[in-house]
Amino acid sequence: EAAVTQSPRNKVTVTGGNVTLSCRQTNSHNYMYWYRQDTGHGLRLIHYSYGAGNLQIGDVPDGYKATRTTQEDFFLLLELASPSQTSLYFCASSDGGGDEQYFGPGTRLTVL
Amino acid sequence: GEQVEQRPPHLSVREGDSAVIICTYTDPNSYYFFWYKQEPGAGLQLLMKVFSSTEINEGQGFTVLLNKKDKQLSLNLTAAHPGDSAVYFCAVSGNYAQGLTFGLGTRVSVFP
């Protein structure tokens, strides 16, 4: 079964803080994604990647950076966190075009 | 870009009854369609993936219908039970491995 893990599961930081969210998949998938989930907006795509060293912007990339260091690991970086980035963040992986995406358990981030 | 409207936002269903969730999308080139289930505190679990050439799929306790002419995707919970209480999301993508466009979700509550 596909496995996507995220850490931390919960994070509280202050405005202007520096946060890194981690995602690891053990599915040997090429594609990885970061989404945020907010009431009234559903899930929205922040960044995604086709493979190590590759990065593509999603629909709501402002204020976020991402880095794909290996096939397994995808990181989301908030360098100057703002309260508007308080959200539930999901990572996902997939094998290719049209394939289902497998989701991690989520990281709840609160920016005070 | 693609937009997905999902309704209703909330659904209260008596155990044993059926319930229908409908998603309407805008991009006629959309190619892959998904239904996900999210239980409290958990990530998204894939219920079903539908290709453009498939109209009806049956799963365990539900049926998915794709109507490309009307650009609609529906999920029918055929005999609701308490384990069906969750938030359900539809998602749509084109014929390449970019991120999914999600509906806003439907919160289903099954009562005895």
Interface residues (C-beta under 8 A of the other chain):
Chain A: V4 N30 Y31 Y33 Y35 G40 H41 G42 L43 R44 L45 Y48 Y50 Q56 G58 D59 F90 A92 S94 G96 G97 G98 D99 E100 Q101 Y102 F103 G104 P105 G106
Chain B: G1 Q6 Y31 Y32 F34 Y36 G41 A42 G43 L44 Q45 L46 K49 F51 F89 A91 S93 N95 Y96 A97 Q98 G99 L100 T101 F102 G103 L104 G105
